[in-house]
Amino acid sequence: MENSKKNHSESFTPVFKKEFYAPRYWGSWLAVGAFAAMALTPASVRDPILGGLGRLAGKFAKSARRRAQINLYYCFPEKSEAQREAIIDAMFATAPQAMVMMAELSLRNPAALSQRVEWHGREIIDEVKASGENVILLVPHGWGVDIPAMLLASEGAQVAAMFHHQRNQVMDYIWNRMRLRFGGRLHARDDGIKQFISSVRKGYWGYYLPDEDHGEEQSEFVDFFATYKATLPAIGRLMKVCRARVIPLFPVYNSKTHRLEVYIRPPMDDLNLADDHTQARRMNEEVESLVGPHPEQYTWILKLLKTRKPGEMEPYRRDDLYR
């Protein structure tokens, strides 16, 4: 993937390439145009359309739906099959609604869009900002995950985030251009975490997503909803090495009011003396607290539970589940 380049600060800048005009990318550009058209349509008009299209797409996305079914089967066994299916349908409906709001933010004046954003606990980050302390925002991977970072950047906060490249180079270029519309830094996960740490220590607001499964060797097996998850105990270490305060945050797109609600929880100052197991569990506790009331907002299609304890089969390889 070469549609980004490093500058002197070692952050990534999306670069347009002539080959993006090639016929194999015409479908991608049509999709970009459709997203832009939807973004310029009033939310009250587009949300029902996008929700219906998302639900329909979710019926045909067999592999993604199966991963979500398995994740919810493990995480919420107390719910009925019908309840879990309803969450999945709502998740697929939410995905395009939230992503189009991000496209809208990349095209419109953020001051106008901010009227449809409600911050719950905004005073928490305002107080930390006023104190001049370094900040790492712990953000579970919801469908609107990039929007709070863009909004904060539009207000003058410099945000540094880590990201994975997308396989489609046009989509990768467009998505990262949107992320950087108001400034900030992007650091590719493939390059490690050192540059992210450097940015936070220089005063950038770190934007850290805690969901990735890094395998057994680096992780702790700790509770995650009704099951367990191989969880990297990184947040406490990052807090110390970056000399930062960790603030959990989660965006929720409300398709009924056509507003984004951003929930912010108190800083995780209790991590200072915690061991690795406690750090990992505390991180999952925050994810549970933020995602639990709004499960349809979370990206359940990820392989969240891939790494299991010795002797236990990976859930997504089980032939007895949702075949």
VEXDOKOL-886652 format. One line per field, with one value per residue (C-alpha): residue number from 0; residue in one letter; x, y, z. Coordinates in Angstrom, 3 decimals. Layout:
# VEXDOKOL-886652
nr	NUM / ...
rest	a / ...
u	X / ...
v	Y / ...
w	Z / ...
END
This chain:
# VEXDOKOL-886652
nr	0 / 1 / 2 / 3 / 4 / 5 / 6 / 7 / 8 / 9 / 10 / 11 / 12 / 13 / 14 / 15 / 16 / 17 / 18 / 19 / 20 / 21 / 22 / 23 / 24 / 25 / 26 / 27 / 28 / 29 / 30 / 31 / 32 / 33 / 34 / 35 / 36 / 37 / 38 / 39 / 40 / 41 / 42 / 43 / 44 / 45 / 46 / 47 / 48 / 49 / 50 / 51 / 52 / 53 / 54 / 55 / 56 / 57 / 58 / 59 / 60 / 61 / 62 / 63 / 64 / 65 / 66 / 67 / 68 / 69 / 70 / 71 / 72 / 73 / 74 / 75 / 76 / 77 / 78 / 79 / 80 / 81 / 82 / 83 / 84 / 85 / 86 / 87 / 88 / 89 / 90 / 91 / 92 / 93 / 94 / 95 / 96 / 97 / 98 / 99 / 100 / 101 / 102 / 103 / 104 / 105 / 106 / 107 / 108 / 109 / 110 / 111 / 112 / 113 / 114 / 115 / 116 / 117 / 118 / 119 / 120 / 121 / 122 / 123 / 124 / 125 / 126 / 127 / 128 / 129 / 130 / 131 / 132 / 133 / 134 / 135 / 136 / 137 / 138 / 139 / 140 / 141 / 142 / 143 / 144 / 145 / 146 / 147 / 148 / 149 / 150 / 151 / 152 / 153 / 154 / 155 / 156 / 157 / 158 / 159 / 160 / 161 / 162 / 163 / 164 / 165 / 166 / 167 / 168 / 169 / 170 / 171 / 172 / 173 / 174 / 175 / 176 / 177 / 178 / 179 / 180 / 181 / 182 / 183 / 184 / 185 / 186 / 187 / 188 / 189 / 190 / 191 / 192 / 193 / 194 / 195 / 196 / 197 / 198 / 199 / 200 / 201 / 202 / 203 / 204 / 205 / 206 / 207 / 208 / 209 / 210 / 211 / 212 / 213 / 214 / 215 / 216 / 217 / 218 / 219 / 220 / 221 / 222 / 223 / 224 / 225 / 226 / 227 / 228 / 229 / 230 / 231 / 232 / 233 / 234 / 235 / 236 / 237 / 238 / 239 / 240 / 241 / 242 / 243 / 244 / 245 / 246 / 247 / 248 / 249 / 250 / 251 / 252 / 253 / 254 / 255 / 256 / 257 / 258 / 259 / 260 / 261 / 262 / 263 / 264 / 265 / 266 / 267 / 268 / 269 / 270 / 271 / 272 / 273 / 274 / 275 / 276 / 277 / 278 / 279 / 280 / 281 / 282 / 283 / 284 / 285 / 286 / 287 / 288 / 289 / 290 / 291 / 292 / 293 / 294 / 295 / 296 / 297 / 298 / 299 / 300 / 301 / 302 / 303 / 304 / 305 / 306 / 307 / 308 / 309 / 310 / 311 / 312 / 313 / 314 / 315 / 316 / 317 / 318 / 319 / 320 / 321 / 322
rest	m / e / n / s / k / k / n / h / s / e / s / f / t / p / v / f / k / k / e / f / y / a / p / r / y / w / g / s / w / l / a / v / g / a / f / a / a / m / a / l / t / p / a / s / v / r / d / p / i / l / g / g / l / g / r / l / a / g / k / f / a / k / s / a / r / r / r / a / q / i / n / l / y / y / c / f / p / e / k / s / e / a / q / r / e / a / i / i / d / a / m / f / a / t / a / p / q / a / m / v / m / m / a / e / l / s / l / r / n / p / a / a / l / s / q / r / v / e / w / h / g / r / e / i / i / d / e / v / k / a / s / g / e / n / v / i / l / l / v / p / h / g / w / g / v / d / i / p / a / m / l / l / a / s / e / g / a / q / v / a / a / m / f / h / h / q / r / n / q / v / m / d / y / i / w / n / r / m / r / l / r / f / g / g / r / l / h / a / r / d / d / g / i / k / q / f / i / s / s / v / r / k / g / y / w / g / y / y / l / p / d / e / d / h / g / e / e / q / s / e / f / v / d / f / f / a / t / y / k / a / t / l / p / a / i / g / r / l / m / k / v / c / r / a / r / v / i / p / l / f / p / v / y / n / s / k / t / h / r / l / e / v / y / i / r / p / p / m / d / d / l / n / l / a / d / d / h / t / q / a / r / r / m / n / e / e / v / e / s / l / v / g / p / h / p / e / q / y / t / w / i / l / k / l / l / k / t / r / k / p / g / e / m / e / p / y / r / r / d / d / l / y / r
u	0.000 / 1.723 / -1.017 / 0.318 / 3.723 / 5.713 / 6.616 / 9.292 / 7.124 / 6.743 / 2.993 / 1.160 / -0.268 / -2.635 / -1.273 / -3.398 / -2.035 / -2.764 / -3.635 / -6.739 / -8.301 / -7.957 / -11.183 / -10.792 / -11.450 / -14.480 / -16.843 / -15.064 / -15.494 / -19.192 / -19.494 / -17.663 / -20.038 / -23.065 / -21.758 / -21.173 / -24.686 / -26.167 / -24.010 / -25.535 / -29.072 / -30.905 / -30.351 / -34.085 / -34.466 / -31.368 / -31.372 / -34.443 / -33.025 / -29.560 / -31.014 / -33.046 / -30.082 / -27.865 / -30.308 / -30.631 / -26.857 / -26.598 / -28.766 / -26.377 / -23.080 / -23.018 / -19.465 / -19.704 / -23.119 / -21.877 / -18.986 / -21.465 / -23.769 / -20.929 / -19.648 / -23.098 / -23.711 / -20.628 / -21.015 / -24.767 / -25.928 / -28.727 / -30.389 / -32.680 / -31.750 / -34.338 / -32.863 / -29.363 / -30.583 / -32.324 / -29.035 / -27.281 / -29.955 / -29.712 / -25.910 / -26.032 / -28.530 / -26.337 / -23.150 / -24.011 / -25.848 / -22.774 / -20.343 / -22.375 / -22.379 / -18.576 / -18.733 / -21.030 / -18.492 / -15.807 / -17.917 / -19.793 / -18.903 / -18.323 / -20.018 / -23.311 / -22.914 / -22.042 / -25.672 / -26.470 / -23.828 / -24.445 / -21.509 / -22.240 / -19.438 / -17.727 / -16.556 / -14.201 / -12.064 / -12.397 / -10.909 / -8.020 / -7.423 / -7.345 / -4.797 / -2.396 / -2.013 / -1.396 / -4.486 / -5.199 / -8.817 / -9.799 / -12.419 / -14.150 / -14.566 / -18.036 / -19.309 / -18.921 / -15.482 / -13.725 / -16.292 / -15.364 / -11.700 / -12.622 / -14.890 / -12.181 / -9.664 / -12.083 / -12.065 / -8.290 / -7.258 / -4.445 / -5.351 / -2.997 / -4.515 / -3.338 / -4.942 / -4.909 / -4.711 / -7.684 / -7.138 / -8.893 / -6.402 / -8.990 / -11.108 / -7.980 / -7.021 / -10.503 / -11.046 / -7.725 / -8.206 / -11.490 / -9.827 / -7.205 / -9.478 / -8.928 / -5.324 / -3.719 / -1.580 / -2.127 / 0.260 / 0.078 / -0.194 / 2.239 / 4.968 / 4.584 / 3.559 / 6.660 / 5.538 / 2.106 / 3.805 / 6.017 / 2.987 / 1.166 / 4.249 / 4.399 / 0.875 / -1.277 / -4.444 / -3.957 / -6.868 / -6.550 / -8.867 / -8.656 / -10.423 / -7.729 / -6.777 / -2.964 / -2.722 / -1.910 / 1.769 / 1.268 / -2.195 / -4.026 / -7.126 / -9.675 / -13.454 / -15.292 / -19.054 / -20.154 / -17.039 / -13.331 / -10.994 / -7.270 / -6.673 / -3.482 / -2.586 / -1.243 / -3.273 / -1.594 / 1.829 / 0.892 / -0.392 / 2.953 / 5.287 / 3.203 / 2.654 / -1.005 / -4.442 / -6.713 / -10.309 / -12.837 / -15.137 / -17.772 / -19.855 / -23.485 / -25.447 / -29.147 / -31.081 / -34.335 / -33.048 / -30.364 / -27.809 / -24.476 / -24.229 / -20.693 / -20.383 / -17.319 / -16.347 / -14.006 / -10.231 / -8.799 / -6.419 / -6.604 / -4.238 / -1.098 / -0.270 / -2.219 / -0.599 / -1.055 / -4.090 / -5.863 / -5.015 / -6.484 / -9.631 / -10.127 / -9.958 / -12.626 / -14.741 / -14.765 / -15.701 / -18.564 / -19.779 / -19.842 / -21.012 / -23.445 / -26.276 / -25.784 / -24.688 / -25.904 / -23.203 / -20.291 / -18.475 / -19.411 / -18.253 / -14.610 / -12.912 / -12.913 / -12.677 / -10.212 / -7.557 / -8.756 / -7.193 / -5.194 / -7.441 / -10.390 / -11.402 / -11.573 / -15.291 / -15.268 / -14.013 / -16.827 / -18.985 / -21.858 / -22.402 / -24.480 / -23.577
v	0.000 / 3.130 / 5.745 / 7.341 / 8.757 / 9.694 / 13.295 / 14.658 / 13.976 / 10.307 / 10.657 / 9.507 / 11.776 / 10.347 / 10.861 / 10.823 / 8.612 / 8.753 / 5.068 / 5.903 / 6.877 / 3.271 / 1.427 / -0.998 / 1.919 / 3.371 / 1.440 / 2.877 / 6.413 / 5.778 / 4.642 / 7.782 / 9.912 / 8.136 / 8.707 / 12.395 / 12.772 / 11.118 / 13.296 / 16.415 / 15.071 / 16.026 / 13.382 / 13.018 / 11.927 / 9.773 / 7.862 / 5.697 / 4.913 / 4.087 / 2.039 / -0.057 / -0.545 / -1.485 / -4.094 / -5.548 / -5.674 / -7.405 / -10.259 / -10.936 / -10.350 / -13.935 / -14.046 / -10.724 / -11.612 / -14.972 / -13.315 / -10.959 / -13.847 / -15.772 / -12.738 / -11.998 / -15.690 / -15.685 / -12.194 / -12.165 / -15.754 / -14.444 / -12.831 / -14.801 / -15.583 / -13.051 / -10.339 / -10.958 / -10.928 / -7.611 / -6.154 / -7.340 / -5.848 / -2.548 / -2.692 / -3.058 / -0.179 / 2.041 / 1.439 / 3.452 / 6.122 / 6.839 / 6.611 / 9.062 / 11.482 / 11.295 / 12.068 / 14.996 / 16.331 / 16.146 / 18.231 / 20.739 / 23.438 / 21.628 / 24.468 / 23.621 / 19.907 / 20.455 / 21.415 / 17.730 / 16.529 / 16.096 / 15.525 / 13.687 / 14.466 / 17.063 / 18.873 / 15.947 / 16.498 / 20.284 / 20.218 / 18.002 / 20.175 / 23.302 / 21.693 / 21.146 / 17.437 / 14.853 / 12.868 / 9.444 / 8.854 / 5.196 / 4.656 / 1.297 / 0.535 / 1.879 / 2.745 / 6.474 / 6.070 / 8.725 / 11.489 / 12.669 / 12.894 / 15.046 / 17.252 / 17.798 / 18.566 / 21.085 / 22.869 / 23.123 / 19.952 / 18.077 / 14.393 / 11.468 / 8.114 / 4.689 / 3.047 / 0.050 / 0.530 / -0.644 / -3.018 / -0.719 / 2.087 / 4.650 / 4.036 / 4.123 / 7.483 / 9.022 / 7.720 / 9.023 / 12.373 / 12.726 / 11.823 / 14.510 / 17.276 / 19.367 / 18.342 / 15.874 / 12.816 / 9.256 / 6.451 / 3.088 / 0.165 / -1.788 / 0.704 / 0.036 / 2.328 / 4.481 / 7.368 / 7.380 / 7.667 / 10.453 / 12.402 / 12.105 / 13.217 / 16.274 / 17.252 / 15.513 / 13.895 / 10.158 / 8.241 / 4.601 / 1.757 / -1.180 / -3.927 / -5.673 / -9.267 / -9.420 / -13.107 / -14.997 / -14.095 / -10.386 / -10.516 / -11.323 / -13.507 / -11.385 / -11.168 / -9.524 / -9.348 / -12.959 / -14.545 / -13.648 / -11.999 / -11.921 / -8.302 / -6.317 / -4.625 / -1.628 / 1.276 / 1.493 / 1.313 / 4.002 / 6.186 / 5.981 / 6.339 / 9.166 / 10.800 / 11.042 / 10.643 / 8.050 / 9.083 / 6.554 / 7.864 / 6.291 / 7.761 / 6.694 / 7.595 / 8.078 / 7.478 / 8.665 / 12.127 / 12.120 / 13.200 / 11.891 / 11.398 / 11.196 / 9.544 / 10.349 / 8.582 / 9.721 / 9.327 / 5.889 / 7.195 / 3.898 / 2.270 / 3.809 / 0.869 / -1.872 / -5.082 / -6.310 / -8.468 / -5.631 / -3.171 / -5.477 / -6.129 / -2.418 / -1.647 / -4.255 / -2.899 / 0.493 / -1.067 / -2.904 / 0.260 / 2.218 / -0.485 / -2.329 / 0.248 / 0.626 / -2.773 / -1.954 / 0.752 / -1.682 / -3.426 / -6.979 / -8.163 / -8.136 / -11.345 / -10.139 / -13.604 / -15.269 / -16.154 / -18.713 / -20.494 / -23.671 / -26.548 / -24.372 / -24.031 / -20.641 / -19.720 / -18.782 / -22.277 / -24.060 / -25.942 / -26.155 / -22.393 / -20.580 / -22.660
w	0.000 / -1.235 / -1.385 / 1.772 / 2.498 / 5.554 / 6.130 / 8.426 / 11.483 / 10.479 / 10.211 / 7.083 / 4.424 / 1.775 / -1.739 / -4.889 / -7.688 / -11.402 / -11.409 / -9.373 / -12.730 / -13.954 / -14.874 / -11.981 / -9.621 / -11.429 / -9.167 / -6.146 / -7.452 / -8.078 / -4.455 / -3.301 / -5.358 / -3.898 / -0.371 / -1.145 / -2.552 / 0.523 / 2.777 / 1.233 / 1.687 / 4.906 / 7.578 / 8.184 / 4.546 / 4.156 / 7.458 / 6.719 / 3.261 / 4.598 / 7.433 / 5.007 / 2.681 / 5.627 / 6.896 / 3.406 / 2.954 / 6.321 / 5.040 / 2.160 / 4.018 / 5.224 / 6.604 / 8.421 / 9.812 / 11.042 / 12.912 / 14.571 / 15.444 / 17.063 / 18.982 / 20.385 / 21.131 / 23.360 / 24.812 / 25.444 / 26.041 / 28.241 / 25.232 / 22.980 / 19.393 / 18.223 / 20.446 / 19.127 / 15.528 / 16.200 / 17.461 / 14.298 / 12.040 / 13.926 / 13.647 / 9.865 / 9.720 / 11.887 / 9.890 / 6.742 / 8.745 / 10.864 / 7.949 / 5.884 / 8.804 / 8.683 / 4.952 / 5.727 / 8.222 / 5.537 / 3.144 / 5.301 / 7.789 / 11.112 / 13.003 / 11.311 / 11.946 / 15.614 / 16.205 / 15.720 / 18.181 / 21.881 / 24.230 / 27.481 / 29.940 / 27.740 / 30.868 / 31.553 / 28.458 / 28.723 / 32.220 / 31.157 / 28.114 / 30.265 / 32.579 / 29.676 / 30.455 / 27.753 / 26.784 / 25.334 / 24.345 / 24.675 / 21.959 / 21.370 / 17.692 / 16.931 / 13.468 / 14.080 / 15.626 / 13.498 / 13.959 / 17.491 / 16.472 / 13.459 / 15.576 / 18.187 / 15.444 / 13.914 / 17.296 / 17.300 / 19.141 / 17.387 / 17.297 / 16.576 / 15.666 / 14.551 / 11.535 / 9.213 / 5.454 / 3.420 / 0.523 / -1.942 / -2.509 / -3.602 / -0.510 / 1.630 / 0.117 / 0.510 / 4.045 / 5.325 / 3.570 / 5.460 / 8.739 / 8.230 / 6.945 / 10.080 / 10.715 / 13.063 / 12.473 / 11.295 / 12.199 / 10.433 / 12.843 / 10.674 / 11.654 / 15.377 / 18.168 / 18.711 / 16.508 / 18.157 / 21.553 / 20.247 / 19.022 / 22.352 / 24.266 / 22.000 / 22.986 / 20.387 / 21.705 / 21.298 / 19.797 / 20.812 / 19.755 / 22.190 / 20.232 / 18.200 / 19.038 / 19.194 / 20.026 / 23.202 / 23.568 / 24.241 / 25.785 / 28.992 / 29.048 / 30.885 / 31.079 / 28.204 / 28.695 / 29.375 / 27.865 / 27.841 / 25.366 / 24.678 / 25.608 / 25.221 / 28.550 / 26.701 / 27.948 / 31.353 / 29.761 / 27.248 / 30.058 / 31.823 / 28.859 / 27.339 / 30.738 / 29.761 / 31.265 / 29.664 / 28.986 / 27.599 / 24.870 / 22.610 / 19.746 / 19.328 / 16.202 / 16.970 / 13.754 / 15.328 / 16.207 / 13.456 / 16.039 / 17.235 / 20.978 / 22.360 / 25.775 / 27.879 / 31.075 / 33.903 / 33.446 / 34.218 / 36.871 / 38.767 / 36.242 / 37.738 / 40.003 / 38.230 / 36.992 / 33.421 / 34.183 / 35.966 / 33.192 / 30.562 / 32.574 / 33.328 / 29.635 / 28.894 / 31.736 / 30.078 / 26.743 / 28.446 / 30.159 / 26.907 / 24.497 / 26.762 / 26.550 / 22.770 / 21.381 / 17.860 / 17.611 / 17.994 / 15.129 / 16.079 / 12.645 / 13.849 / 14.993 / 18.576 / 20.135 / 17.771 / 20.368 / 22.924 / 25.841 / 25.108 / 24.173 / 23.152 / 19.502 / 17.855 / 17.749 / 14.067 / 13.144 / 14.939 / 12.441 / 14.925 / 15.051 / 12.402 / 9.383
END
